Amino acid sequence: MSEAPPFWFQPPGLAALALAPFGWVYSAVAAKRMGSKPSYVSSLPVFCVGNLLAGGAGKTPTALAVAAIAKSMGNKPGFLSRGYGGNVSKPTSVDLSVHNARDVGDEPLLLAQACPTVVSSDRPAGARLLETMGVDLIIMDDGFQNPSLHKDFSLVVVDARRGLGNGFTIPAGPMRASLRAQLPHASAILVIGASDKTALVVRQAARMAKPTLAAALKARNASVWRGVRALAFAGIADPEKFFDTARALGVDVVEQQPFADHGVYSADDCNQLLQAADRGDLTLITTTKDAARLKGMGSAQDLLLKHCHIVQVEMQFETPKMVEGLIADTVKKAREHRLTLKG
């Protein structure tokens, strides 16, 4: 879903209650699927970064941060992404000089700036391609609910701002399956930000002896934004989060324009944003994900990108050493698991 219904993140009302029976069926099917036996075990360790909800929770910045730590440990990670929003039909190694968001989706373009990246809706086929590319660790960006590829570790990301939404399952709420069905498949929980909306997840994870980590998204060069009068636009799962982040940096957000997550910016969209910024003498600001979705998509999109200023953020773990330990344990346990299978 590119745009979540607002009632998903409000206290349960008539819409959620009316759709709840459909959510129970969806949850039951999803839970059964998650319990299926993987069809493929990669020769490489697989570290999955997923979430409990439909839509964004900070998976891609988390995957990038995990990869950075893995590289600092001497590993050579590669990313495996579904490539949501792209149209490639077979496992594809992302080439930044060739591909745009229409080809491979927006998030893989960000991932490919850091590590070799493969886009594949068929996760086992994507893993096989990565195995030929000189990497020694596969980091999955999403795919927690997909059972087809064996995962050696699953880090489940929870955005403290959104929590579990209304707690209902699609279509009544944002949950991809019930919490009870999903948590047993998680290896650890990562809470991004601070809020009591994550209390239930943390409590249930603790009962299952699953570790909980903490992290926060931090803007790079934060001081340069103070006092900037801006027109902020974003097409992400929670555009308001970006607008609030900009304000917290000291940006005077005079105008804000949300777009659908993974949506394509039309020439009209681009021209209207440029004209509105010109009328108000405003600086155009957006996210790295939106910038990736504009590049190479047409003359109007390239012109808008040329006039944009990008607010770059990065995930900062509260305890990076703990992440190092999780990566090391994943690699070790994966090696032992492969030896057991051969035996």
Buried (B, 14 or more C-beta within 10 A) or exposed (E): BEBBBEBBBEEBEEBBEEBBEBBBEBBBEBBEBBEEEBEBBBEBBBBBBBBBBBBBBBBBBBBBBBBBBBBEBEBBBBBBBBBBBBEBEEBBBBEBEEBBBBBBBBBBBBBBEBBBBBBBBBBBBBBBBBBEEEBBBBBBBBBBBBBBBBBBBBBBBBBBBBBBBBBBBBBBBBBBBBBEBBBEBBBBBBBBBEBEBBEBBBEBBEEEEBBBBBBBBEBEEEEEBEEBBBBBBBBBBBBEBBBBBBBEBEBBBBBBBBBBBBBBBEBEBBEEBBEBBEEEEBBBBBBBBBBBBBBBBBEBBEBBBEEBBBBEBBBBBEEBEBBBEBBEBBBEBBEEBBEEEEE
